[in-house]
Amino acid sequence: MMALVLALASTQSACQSKSKTGTGQPRSRVTSTHTNRSPSAGGTAPAPSATGGTCHARPGPLPDPGCTPGVTNPQVTQANIATTICKSGWTATIRPPASYTNKLKTDGIRDYGYGDTSMSKYEEDHLISLELGGAPSDPKNLWPEPGASPNPKDKVENDLNHAVCSGKVQLADAQRAISTDWTTAERTLGIGS
């Protein structure tokens, strides 16, 4: 019993990954106020088996809020959404190249301790999507999401973008909801099916 308690304490106190991200910065754990909610979205890929790692995916699959808390793009504000996230094609102008995100994906698979290290089994996804004003290149907004693309999170991102662009939801509220738990974001904001 004591060994289990010590192992859990050691896992929770991990402060920094040994691997480096594509920016030369460690993918470190940060203090977060996110809660571990039960996922409600159907059809999501289960988190793959993990064999250690400094980050730990939650059911859903949801990223570790200490490693991947989500980061916003300071160039996107509520005042300029018509010329940024609500403008068709805008996200293509800021999307980082695959050469950058593939390096992060490799590091993230290791950081999350996934037993299956096949790159094709994951999408290096923005927790706060680009269409919701997520930071394009910040490692704390990118994580190796299990499963293929497109996936159920994509529909949530599209629905939230539509809600923000139509004025039903404020940008900051959509960003907060998706970064807290994308599987409950629509219900939290009172939109979607």
Backbone as ProteinMPNN parsed JSONL, in Angstrom:
{"seq_chain_A": "MMALVLALASTQSACQSKSKTGTGQPRSRVTSTHTNRSPSAGGTAPAPSATGGTCHARPGPLPDPGCTPGVTNPQVTQANIATTICKSGWTATIRPPASYTNKLKTDGIRDYGYGDTSMSKYEEDHLISLELGGAPSDPKNLWPEPGASPNPKDKVENDLNHAVCSGKVQLADAQRAISTDWTTAERTLGIGS", "coords_chain_A": {"N_chain_A": [[0.832, -1.184, 0.0], [1.908, 1.258, 0.856], [3.909, 1.546, -1.06], [2.364, 1.98, -3.356], [1.177, 4.459, -2.739], [3.483, 6.057, -2.609], [4.356, 5.795, -5.266], [2.236, 7.034, -6.653], [2.445, 9.629, -5.611], [4.939, 10.322, -6.576], [4.459, 10.306, -9.338], [2.596, 12.42, -9.575], [4.139, 14.548, -8.784], [5.873, 15.072, -10.785], [7.661, 17.433, -12.475], [8.785, 18.247, -14.815], [9.413, 17.348, -18.167], [11.865, 15.123, -19.527], [12.389, 15.176, -22.168], [12.838, 17.283, -25.052], [10.997, 19.865, -26.67], [10.084, 20.938, -29.996], [10.82, 23.603, -29.94], [12.962, 23.875, -28.374], [12.336, 24.141, -25.796], [11.421, 22.673, -22.695], [8.73, 20.312, -22.387], [6.802, 21.013, -20.037], [5.156, 20.333, -16.94], [2.461, 22.219, -15.669], [0.849, 24.134, -13.127], [-2.613, 23.738, -12.812], [-6.101, 24.599, -13.076], [-7.941, 22.935, -14.084], [-10.495, 20.446, -14.131], [-10.985, 16.94, -13.654], [-13.181, 15.658, -15.557], [-15.815, 13.4, -16.429], [-15.898, 12.064, -19.662], [-18.334, 12.87, -22.164], [-18.805, 12.735, -24.816], [-19.563, 10.675, -27.514], [-17.948, 8.027, -29.377], [-15.237, 8.589, -29.203], [-11.706, 8.016, -29.303], [-10.174, 5.624, -27.199], [-7.804, 6.346, -24.602], [-4.496, 5.409, -25.297], [-2.55, 2.603, -24.051], [-0.291, 3.395, -21.463], [3.123, 3.713, -20.614], [4.598, 4.81, -18.355], [6.14, 7.989, -18.52], [5.926, 11.572, -18.297], [3.632, 12.958, -18.552], [0.102, 12.478, -18.431], [-2.536, 11.15, -20.055], [-6.024, 11.739, -19.858], [-9.212, 10.033, -19.538], [-11.226, 10.037, -22.49], [-10.344, 10.824, -25.28], [-8.457, 12.98, -23.205], [-6.065, 15.588, -22.848], [-3.279, 15.796, -20.524], [-3.781, 18.211, -18.165], [-1.738, 19.546, -16.914], [0.468, 19.33, -18.56], [-0.458, 19.992, -21.082], [-2.107, 22.574, -21.118], [-3.426, 24.258, -22.834], [-3.194, 27.103, -24.873], [-3.738, 30.445, -25.77], [-3.84, 32.434, -28.784], [-2.368, 35.502, -28.902], [-2.873, 37.276, -30.929], [-5.469, 37.024, -31.659], [-8.516, 38.307, -30.855], [-11.634, 39.099, -29.209], [-12.538, 41.391, -30.435], [-11.422, 41.305, -33.003], [-12.324, 39.062, -34.412], [-13.732, 38.854, -36.841], [-11.87, 39.282, -38.814], [-10.042, 37.367, -38.362], [-10.411, 34.429, -36.952], [-12.997, 34.036, -37.977], [-12.832, 34.447, -40.629], [-12.789, 32.962, -43.713], [-10.384, 30.542, -44.51], [-8.361, 31.641, -42.973], [-7.02, 30.208, -40.903], [-5.217, 28.593, -42.264], [-3.174, 30.295, -42.831], [-1.69, 30.51, -40.553], [-1.081, 28.033, -39.604], [1.247, 25.739, -38.26], [4.101, 24.151, -39.871], [4.245, 20.659, -40.894], [6.738, 19.571, -40.398], [7.523, 20.805, -38.067], [5.404, 20.167, -36.254], [5.497, 17.375, -36.303], [7.874, 16.768, -34.963], [7.189, 17.663, -32.398], [5.102, 15.852, -31.972], [6.44, 13.378, -31.854], [8.006, 13.825, -29.539], [5.913, 14.278, -27.736], [4.513, 11.826, -27.72], [6.368, 10.277, -26.408], [6.568, 11.786, -23.994], [3.972, 11.46, -22.991], [4.071, 8.815, -22.524], [3.04, 6.781, -24.131], [2.454, 3.443, -25.084], [2.198, 2.456, -27.696], [4.0, 3.641, -30.23], [3.654, 4.437, -32.825], [3.535, 6.89, -35.213], [1.338, 7.322, -36.888], [-0.868, 6.717, -35.401], [-1.737, 8.865, -34.0], [-2.867, 12.261, -33.798], [-1.282, 15.305, -33.977], [-2.552, 17.591, -32.191], [-4.136, 20.769, -31.744], [-5.06, 21.87, -28.624], [-6.678, 24.105, -27.866], [-8.227, 24.964, -30.599], [-7.035, 26.26, -33.775], [-9.051, 27.609, -35.078], [-10.417, 28.642, -33.0], [-8.835, 30.524, -31.951], [-6.479, 29.488, -30.867], [-3.055, 29.115, -29.813], [-0.714, 28.779, -32.382], [1.877, 27.487, -32.439], [2.777, 26.937, -29.872], [4.039, 24.61, -27.633], [2.542, 23.925, -25.374], [-0.004, 24.001, -26.208], [-0.347, 21.989, -27.936], [-0.716, 18.496, -28.519], [-0.264, 14.895, -28.627], [-2.922, 13.593, -29.803], [-4.769, 10.685, -29.397], [-5.874, 8.558, -32.029], [-7.311, 8.824, -35.35], [-7.484, 11.469, -37.822], [-10.148, 12.943, -39.564], [-11.752, 13.513, -36.348], [-13.964, 13.106, -33.454], [-13.524, 15.465, -31.946], [-13.086, 17.429, -33.818], [-15.618, 18.17, -34.823], [-16.691, 19.433, -32.577], [-14.941, 21.619, -32.388], [-15.627, 22.954, -34.785], [-18.351, 23.525, -34.307], [-18.124, 25.219, -32.052], [-16.652, 27.323, -33.157], [-18.508, 28.288, -35.018], [-20.502, 29.133, -33.237], [-19.156, 31.194, -31.869], [-18.556, 32.944, -33.996], [-21.099, 33.61, -34.848], [-22.014, 35.077, -32.773], [-23.221, 33.902, -30.585], [-21.713, 32.9, -28.509], [-19.081, 34.005, -26.435], [-15.675, 34.548, -27.334], [-13.61, 34.025, -25.385], [-15.005, 32.415, -23.57], [-15.549, 30.137, -25.123], [-12.932, 29.277, -25.624], [-12.074, 28.674, -23.028], [-13.884, 26.62, -22.347], [-13.288, 24.565, -24.223], [-10.637, 24.022, -23.651], [-10.776, 23.137, -21.057], [-12.392, 20.78, -21.074], [-12.974, 19.209, -23.847], [-14.914, 17.368, -24.502], [-17.187, 18.019, -23.122], [-17.666, 20.62, -23.763], [-19.592, 21.801, -25.536], [-22.018, 21.284, -24.233], [-21.517, 22.63, -21.835], [-21.499, 25.253, -22.754], [-24.055, 25.469, -23.7], [-24.779, 24.861, -26.326], [-24.979, 23.119, -29.535], [-25.634, 19.612, -30.231]], "CA_chain_A": [[0.0, 0.0, 0.0], [2.805, 2.421, 0.943], [4.593, 1.666, -2.356], [1.41, 2.587, -4.264], [1.065, 5.869, -2.367], [4.72, 6.711, -3.042], [4.366, 5.838, -6.734], [1.297, 8.072, -7.061], [3.017, 10.931, -5.256], [6.041, 10.577, -7.508], [3.864, 10.628, -10.625], [1.974, 13.731, -9.516], [5.1, 15.617, -8.538], [6.745, 15.286, -11.95], [7.563, 18.845, -12.827], [9.308, 18.593, -16.125], [9.795, 16.24, -19.022], [13.269, 15.068, -19.899], [12.539, 15.426, -23.598], [12.716, 18.672, -25.481], [10.062, 20.1, -27.755], [10.67, 21.514, -31.188], [11.276, 24.968, -29.719], [14.084, 23.861, -27.448], [11.784, 24.304, -24.455], [10.874, 21.419, -22.184], [7.276, 20.211, -22.249], [6.738, 20.89, -18.595], [3.847, 20.355, -16.287], [2.152, 23.491, -15.037], [-0.296, 24.056, -12.231], [-3.834, 23.987, -13.558], [-7.358, 24.546, -12.333], [-8.855, 22.058, -14.793], [-10.995, 19.314, -13.362], [-11.078, 15.691, -14.401], [-14.592, 15.331, -15.756], [-16.053, 12.223, -17.242], [-16.244, 12.458, -21.008], [-19.696, 12.54, -22.553], [-18.877, 12.615, -26.264], [-19.435, 9.314, -27.971], [-17.106, 7.791, -30.523], [-13.854, 9.033, -29.039], [-10.726, 6.94, -29.165], [-9.694, 5.496, -25.822], [-6.388, 6.662, -24.421], [-3.688, 4.193, -25.438], [-1.85, 2.207, -22.836], [0.866, 4.236, -21.185], [4.191, 3.026, -19.895], [5.406, 5.85, -17.725], [5.953, 9.32, -19.079], [5.707, 12.64, -17.329], [2.286, 13.467, -18.789], [-0.837, 11.37, -18.337], [-3.816, 11.417, -20.7], [-7.236, 11.4, -19.115], [-10.209, 9.409, -20.413], [-11.917, 10.956, -23.377], [-9.133, 11.127, -24.529], [-8.17, 14.376, -22.877], [-4.652, 15.72, -22.477], [-2.901, 16.132, -19.154], [-3.878, 19.677, -18.068], [-0.471, 20.1, -16.458], [1.402, 19.339, -19.691], [-1.118, 20.618, -22.218], [-3.22, 23.345, -20.58], [-4.039, 25.082, -23.874], [-2.674, 28.469, -24.896], [-4.404, 31.249, -26.792], [-3.061, 33.258, -29.695], [-2.633, 36.892, -28.526], [-3.29, 38.046, -32.098], [-6.911, 36.834, -31.854], [-9.312, 38.88, -29.769], [-13.062, 39.198, -29.508], [-12.723, 42.551, -31.319], [-10.976, 41.104, -34.385], [-12.668, 37.728, -34.917], [-14.197, 38.915, -38.225], [-10.712, 39.261, -39.717], [-9.166, 36.256, -37.991], [-11.006, 33.093, -36.918], [-14.252, 33.959, -38.726], [-12.507, 34.687, -42.035], [-12.508, 31.699, -44.382], [-9.004, 30.328, -44.919], [-7.388, 32.313, -42.11], [-6.188, 29.284, -40.126], [-4.137, 28.086, -43.119], [-2.073, 31.273, -42.84], [-0.934, 30.446, -39.3], [-0.843, 26.631, -39.214], [2.673, 25.39, -38.324], [4.386, 23.071, -40.817], [4.318, 19.297, -40.355], [8.096, 19.316, -39.902], [7.539, 21.281, -36.683], [4.467, 19.415, -35.411], [5.933, 15.976, -36.196], [8.872, 16.718, -33.881], [6.418, 17.735, -31.151], [4.352, 14.612, -31.821], [7.397, 12.369, -31.383], [8.309, 14.14, -28.142], [4.693, 14.117, -26.954], [4.246, 10.388, -27.55], [7.287, 9.855, -25.336], [6.176, 12.468, -22.761], [2.736, 10.848, -22.502], [4.374, 7.426, -22.186], [2.216, 5.86, -24.897], [3.12, 2.206, -25.451], [2.224, 2.399, -29.152], [4.709, 4.854, -30.658], [3.425, 4.662, -34.246], [3.09, 8.268, -35.453], [0.05, 7.341, -37.577], [-1.936, 6.46, -34.432], [-2.001, 10.103, -33.263], [-2.907, 13.556, -34.467], [-0.715, 16.369, -33.142], [-3.719, 18.464, -32.219], [-4.19, 21.97, -30.904], [-6.135, 21.739, -27.646], [-7.541, 25.211, -28.295], [-8.011, 24.905, -32.04], [-6.701, 27.518, -34.453], [-10.303, 28.289, -35.4], [-10.909, 29.269, -31.765], [-7.805, 31.429, -31.457], [-5.42, 28.792, -30.14], [-1.681, 29.411, -30.222], [-0.343, 27.817, -33.419], [3.136, 26.761, -32.272], [3.155, 26.745, -28.476], [3.93, 23.204, -27.241], [1.53, 23.732, -24.325], [-1.307, 23.952, -26.865], [-0.303, 20.859, -28.864], [-0.511, 17.212, -27.863], [-0.542, 13.761, -29.502], [-4.269, 13.081, -29.534], [-4.945, 9.349, -29.957], [-6.896, 8.392, -33.053], [-7.09, 9.421, -36.656], [-8.161, 12.723, -38.141], [-10.918, 13.708, -38.593], [-12.192, 12.819, -35.148], [-15.096, 13.793, -32.832], [-13.163, 16.808, -31.466], [-13.19, 18.362, -34.945], [-16.995, 18.683, -34.866], [-16.827, 20.376, -31.459], [-14.221, 22.833, -32.787], [-16.439, 23.644, -35.792], [-19.556, 24.046, -33.659], [-17.755, 26.356, -31.212], [-16.285, 28.419, -34.056], [-19.769, 28.839, -35.537], [-21.17, 29.834, -32.131], [-18.425, 32.439, -31.624], [-18.689, 33.825, -35.158], [-22.489, 34.065, -34.945], [-22.307, 35.907, -31.611], [-23.918, 33.161, -29.523], [-20.762, 32.599, -27.435], [-17.895, 34.854, -26.417], [-14.447, 33.833, -27.66], [-12.929, 33.551, -24.168], [-15.788, 31.322, -22.999], [-15.321, 28.959, -25.964], [-11.558, 28.84, -25.371], [-12.037, 28.07, -21.691], [-14.641, 25.366, -22.361], [-12.601, 23.506, -24.979], [-9.386, 23.654, -22.982], [-11.107, 22.424, -19.825], [-12.835, 19.437, -21.435], [-13.639, 19.364, -25.14], [-16.051, 16.451, -24.603], [-18.363, 18.641, -22.497], [-17.647, 22.051, -24.088], [-20.862, 22.259, -26.111], [-23.03, 21.26, -23.174], [-21.159, 23.702, -20.913], [-21.866, 26.538, -23.364], [-25.462, 25.445, -24.079], [-24.938, 24.79, -27.786], [-24.757, 21.8, -30.12], [-26.686, 18.592, -30.075]], "C_chain_A": [[0.876, 1.246, 0.0], [3.517, 2.641, -0.388], [3.673, 2.324, -3.379], [1.269, 4.071, -3.992], [2.304, 6.633, -2.824], [4.79, 6.822, -4.551], [3.434, 6.915, -7.246], [1.844, 9.456, -6.759], [4.142, 11.303, -6.206], [5.511, 10.98, -8.873], [3.299, 12.039, -10.622], [2.981, 14.848, -9.337], [6.052, 15.83, -9.697], [6.566, 16.711, -12.427], [8.015, 19.136, -14.237], [9.699, 17.336, -16.877], [11.283, 16.288, -19.316], [13.45, 15.352, -21.378], [12.349, 16.903, -23.895], [11.697, 18.757, -26.594], [10.797, 20.738, -28.903], [11.172, 22.925, -30.993], [12.473, 25.016, -28.8], [13.631, 24.039, -26.008], [11.254, 22.97, -23.967], [9.356, 21.452, -22.163], [7.058, 19.964, -20.773], [5.305, 20.894, -18.102], [3.675, 21.719, -15.645], [0.974, 23.277, -14.112], [-1.534, 24.456, -13.004], [-5.043, 23.919, -12.643], [-8.367, 23.656, -13.031], [-9.281, 20.915, -13.892], [-11.036, 18.093, -14.248], [-12.54, 15.285, -14.47], [-14.701, 14.062, -16.566], [-16.454, 12.676, -18.628], [-17.671, 12.047, -21.341], [-19.824, 12.362, -24.048], [-18.684, 11.16, -26.651], [-18.453, 9.217, -29.125], [-15.669, 8.253, -30.386], [-12.946, 7.833, -28.879], [-10.305, 6.836, -27.711], [-8.227, 5.892, -25.75], [-5.599, 5.372, -24.553], [-3.008, 3.841, -24.124], [-0.594, 3.052, -22.685], [1.863, 3.45, -20.345], [5.118, 4.063, -19.285], [5.111, 7.194, -18.349], [5.693, 10.325, -17.974], [4.332, 13.268, -17.464], [1.339, 12.274, -18.819], [-2.174, 11.772, -18.926], [-4.948, 10.983, -19.79], [-8.202, 10.709, -20.062], [-10.845, 10.451, -21.309], [-11.561, 10.833, -24.839], [-8.939, 12.627, -24.362], [-6.702, 14.478, -22.487], [-4.485, 15.997, -20.99], [-2.94, 17.656, -19.035], [-2.609, 20.327, -17.531], [0.555, 20.21, -17.568], [0.838, 20.098, -20.879], [-2.329, 21.4, -21.712], [-4.009, 24.101, -21.637], [-3.528, 26.502, -23.743], [-3.366, 29.206, -26.025], [-3.398, 32.046, -27.614], [-3.356, 34.718, -29.353], [-3.059, 37.77, -29.7], [-4.786, 37.929, -32.372], [-7.639, 37.355, -30.63], [-10.78, 38.878, -30.168], [-13.304, 40.314, -30.528], [-12.317, 42.279, -32.767], [-11.342, 39.74, -34.968], [-13.133, 37.759, -36.371], [-13.04, 38.839, -39.221], [-9.72, 38.154, -39.364], [-9.962, 34.955, -38.067], [-12.302, 32.95, -37.711], [-14.051, 34.211, -40.22], [-12.103, 33.362, -42.669], [-11.051, 31.646, -44.837], [-7.952, 30.913, -43.994], [-6.481, 31.328, -41.383], [-5.037, 28.719, -40.958], [-2.939, 29.032, -43.118], [-1.209, 31.192, -41.596], [-0.579, 29.03, -38.87], [0.651, 26.306, -39.318], [2.907, 24.231, -39.288], [4.485, 21.721, -40.117], [5.709, 18.986, -39.822], [8.229, 19.76, -38.446], [6.648, 20.403, -35.805], [4.851, 17.943, -35.294], [6.996, 15.802, -35.117], [8.158, 16.764, -32.529], [5.644, 16.446, -30.902], [5.251, 13.504, -31.284], [7.715, 12.58, -29.908], [7.091, 13.893, -27.248], [4.33, 12.665, -26.707], [5.128, 9.841, -26.433], [6.863, 10.475, -24.002], [4.925, 11.849, -22.142], [2.916, 9.364, -22.197], [3.552, 6.413, -22.951], [3.024, 4.634, -25.305], [3.225, 2.045, -26.96], [2.83, 3.706, -29.649], [4.565, 5.136, -32.151], [2.834, 6.057, -34.455], [1.694, 8.321, -36.067], [-1.126, 7.126, -36.628], [-2.369, 7.721, -33.686], [-2.11, 11.28, -34.216], [-2.273, 14.564, -33.518], [-1.725, 17.505, -33.217], [-3.534, 19.679, -31.32], [-5.333, 21.78, -29.909], [-7.146, 22.851, -27.864], [-7.265, 25.344, -29.784], [-7.684, 26.276, -32.625], [-7.955, 28.303, -34.771], [-10.999, 28.869, -34.163], [-9.843, 30.167, -31.153], [-6.767, 30.756, -30.59], [-4.051, 29.164, -30.682], [-1.215, 28.354, -31.216], [0.851, 26.938, -33.077], [3.545, 26.49, -30.835], [2.973, 25.283, -28.077], [2.879, 22.941, -26.163], [0.101, 23.783, -24.891], [-1.383, 22.787, -27.852], [-0.051, 19.57, -28.094], [-0.831, 16.087, -28.836], [-1.886, 13.128, -29.136], [-4.417, 11.705, -30.175], [-6.08, 9.319, -30.973], [-6.567, 9.15, -34.32], [-7.818, 10.762, -36.776], [-8.907, 12.506, -39.445], [-11.39, 12.832, -37.435], [-13.323, 13.617, -34.496], [-14.772, 15.206, -32.327], [-13.308, 17.847, -32.576], [-14.588, 18.967, -35.042], [-17.218, 19.712, -33.76], [-16.145, 21.694, -31.814], [-15.037, 23.649, -33.797], [-17.685, 24.266, -35.179], [-19.24, 25.274, -32.798], [-17.36, 27.556, -32.066], [-17.548, 29.086, -34.601], [-20.494, 29.643, -34.448], [-20.486, 31.168, -31.826], [-18.665, 33.416, -32.765], [-20.118, 34.341, -35.348], [-22.911, 34.912, -33.741], [-23.034, 35.203, -30.48], [-23.037, 32.953, -28.291], [-19.588, 33.567, -27.55], [-16.654, 33.988, -26.648], [-13.786, 33.241, -26.417], [-13.677, 32.386, -23.525], [-15.587, 30.027, -23.793], [-13.918, 28.402, -25.73], [-11.447, 28.125, -24.034], [-12.725, 26.701, -21.7], [-13.89, 24.255, -23.083], [-11.309, 23.091, -24.305], [-9.633, 22.913, -21.671], [-11.493, 20.979, -20.112], [-13.611, 19.538, -22.734], [-14.862, 18.467, -25.253], [-17.318, 17.02, -23.981], [-18.516, 20.11, -22.88], [-18.985, 22.551, -24.629], [-21.953, 22.306, -25.048], [-22.778, 22.393, -22.181], [-21.625, 25.054, -21.435], [-23.324, 26.586, -23.824], [-25.695, 25.466, -25.577], [-24.789, 23.353, -28.243], [-25.887, 20.846, -29.823], [-26.539, 17.821, -28.797]], "O_chain_A": [[0.627, 2.184, -0.758], [3.712, 3.783, -0.807], [4.129, 3.135, -4.185], [1.244, 4.867, -4.93], [2.19, 7.732, -3.366], [5.238, 7.844, -5.071], [3.786, 7.643, -8.174], [1.713, 10.364, -7.58], [4.28, 12.463, -6.595], [6.046, 11.893, -9.502], [3.505, 12.783, -11.58], [2.703, 15.989, -9.706], [6.947, 16.671, -9.616], [5.457, 17.141, -12.744], [7.661, 20.173, -14.799], [10.24, 16.389, -16.306], [11.887, 17.36, -19.349], [14.541, 15.728, -21.807], [11.781, 17.657, -23.105], [11.549, 17.819, -27.378], [11.985, 21.045, -28.805], [11.913, 23.412, -31.847], [12.956, 26.101, -28.476], [14.459, 24.083, -25.097], [10.69, 22.208, -24.753], [8.76, 22.507, -21.945], [7.123, 18.824, -20.312], [4.387, 21.388, -18.758], [4.633, 22.303, -15.139], [0.191, 22.344, -14.294], [-1.503, 25.417, -13.772], [-5.021, 23.279, -11.591], [-9.53, 23.612, -12.628], [-8.538, 20.475, -13.014], [-11.113, 18.21, -15.471], [-13.067, 14.648, -13.558], [-13.783, 13.697, -17.301], [-17.272, 13.586, -18.764], [-18.161, 11.02, -20.872], [-20.855, 11.882, -24.518], [-17.763, 10.495, -26.178], [-18.159, 10.218, -29.778], [-14.948, 8.3, -31.383], [-13.352, 6.779, -28.39], [-10.1, 7.856, -27.053], [-7.498, 5.781, -26.736], [-5.984, 4.349, -23.987], [-2.905, 4.663, -23.214], [0.075, 3.378, -23.666], [1.495, 2.642, -19.492], [6.285, 4.17, -19.663], [3.963, 7.501, -18.671], [5.293, 9.971, -16.865], [3.905, 14.025, -16.592], [1.742, 11.173, -19.195], [-2.87, 12.627, -18.379], [-4.846, 10.0, -19.056], [-8.029, 10.789, -21.278], [-10.985, 11.612, -20.925], [-12.496, 10.737, -25.633], [-9.222, 13.42, -25.26], [-6.155, 13.565, -21.868], [-5.429, 16.381, -20.299], [-2.197, 18.336, -19.742], [-2.426, 21.536, -17.677], [1.42, 21.085, -17.53], [1.576, 20.77, -21.599], [-3.462, 20.942, -21.86], [-5.13, 24.54, -21.381], [-3.439, 27.042, -22.641], [-3.557, 28.657, -27.11], [-2.268, 32.292, -27.191], [-4.5, 35.147, -29.5], [-3.549, 38.881, -29.498], [-5.319, 38.646, -33.218], [-7.406, 36.899, -29.51], [-11.115, 38.676, -31.335], [-14.178, 40.192, -31.386], [-12.81, 42.948, -33.675], [-10.718, 39.307, -35.936], [-12.945, 36.772, -37.082], [-13.22, 38.379, -40.349], [-8.675, 38.026, -40.002], [-10.166, 34.431, -39.162], [-12.666, 31.834, -38.083], [-15.014, 34.188, -40.986], [-11.168, 32.712, -42.202], [-10.548, 32.579, -45.464], [-6.759, 30.7, -44.211], [-5.283, 31.583, -41.256], [-3.984, 28.399, -40.407], [-1.812, 28.609, -43.376], [-0.108, 31.742, -41.573], [0.137, 28.839, -37.887], [1.263, 26.568, -40.353], [2.01, 23.415, -39.503], [4.768, 21.639, -38.922], [5.841, 18.206, -38.879], [8.972, 19.149, -37.678], [7.073, 19.945, -34.743], [4.556, 17.318, -34.275], [7.01, 14.782, -34.427], [8.483, 15.995, -31.624], [5.538, 15.992, -29.762], [4.868, 12.777, -30.367], [7.697, 11.634, -29.121], [7.22, 13.367, -26.142], [3.891, 12.308, -25.614], [4.682, 9.038, -25.614], [6.803, 9.778, -22.989], [4.825, 11.725, -20.921], [2.005, 8.727, -21.668], [3.373, 5.29, -22.48], [4.14, 4.758, -25.811], [4.236, 1.549, -27.457], [2.223, 4.766, -29.498], [5.277, 5.984, -32.689], [1.761, 6.366, -33.937], [0.94, 9.258, -35.803], [-2.274, 7.335, -37.022], [-3.26, 7.666, -32.838], [-1.522, 11.286, -35.297], [-2.69, 14.667, -32.364], [-1.748, 18.276, -34.176], [-2.871, 19.62, -30.285], [-6.469, 21.549, -30.322], [-8.337, 22.585, -28.029], [-6.188, 25.787, -30.183], [-8.013, 27.311, -32.045], [-7.938, 29.534, -34.742], [-12.045, 29.509, -34.275], [-9.93, 30.532, -29.981], [-6.227, 31.376, -29.674], [-3.903, 29.488, -31.861], [-1.308, 27.159, -30.934], [0.841, 25.749, -33.395], [4.58, 25.864, -30.606], [1.863, 24.76, -28.17], [2.378, 21.821, -26.06], [-0.874, 23.631, -24.156], [-2.395, 22.627, -28.534], [0.726, 19.547, -27.139], [-1.594, 16.294, -29.78], [-1.967, 12.25, -28.277], [-4.21, 11.568, -31.381], [-7.109, 9.971, -30.797], [-5.674, 9.996, -34.355], [-8.648, 11.122, -35.941], [-8.337, 11.926, -40.369], [-11.425, 11.605, -37.523], [-13.615, 14.722, -34.953], [-15.66, 16.057, -32.285], [-13.616, 19.009, -32.308], [-14.724, 20.159, -35.316], [-17.86, 20.739, -33.981], [-16.7, 22.766, -31.571], [-15.13, 24.872, -33.688], [-18.036, 25.404, -35.494], [-19.988, 26.252, -32.807], [-17.702, 28.69, -31.731], [-17.638, 30.313, -34.638], [-21.036, 30.714, -34.722], [-21.16, 32.162, -31.554], [-18.948, 34.59, -32.527], [-20.32, 35.398, -35.947], [-24.037, 35.409, -33.696], [-23.426, 35.848, -29.508], [-23.537, 32.842, -27.172], [-19.159, 33.901, -28.654], [-16.596, 32.839, -26.209], [-13.438, 32.06, -26.412], [-13.053, 31.469, -22.992], [-15.468, 28.95, -23.21], [-13.739, 27.187, -25.647], [-10.796, 27.085, -23.931], [-12.21, 25.739, -21.129], [-13.858, 23.121, -22.605], [-10.922, 21.924, -24.377], [-8.782, 22.142, -21.226], [-10.985, 20.058, -19.472], [-14.783, 19.913, -22.727], [-15.77, 18.771, -26.028], [-18.415, 16.551, -24.284], [-19.412, 20.784, -22.37], [-19.459, 23.612, -24.222], [-22.72, 23.266, -24.98], [-23.722, 23.046, -21.735], [-22.088, 25.899, -20.669], [-23.787, 27.627, -24.29], [-26.687, 26.02, -26.05], [-24.505, 22.467, -27.437], [-26.923, 21.2, -29.259], [-27.341, 16.93, -28.518]]}, "name": "protein", "num_of_chains": 1, "seq": "MMALVLALASTQSACQSKSKTGTGQPRSRVTSTHTNRSPSAGGTAPAPSATGGTCHARPGPLPDPGCTPGVTNPQVTQANIATTICKSGWTATIRPPASYTNKLKTDGIRDYGYGDTSMSKYEEDHLISLELGGAPSDPKNLWPEPGASPNPKDKVENDLNHAVCSGKVQLADAQRAISTDWTTAERTLGIGS"}
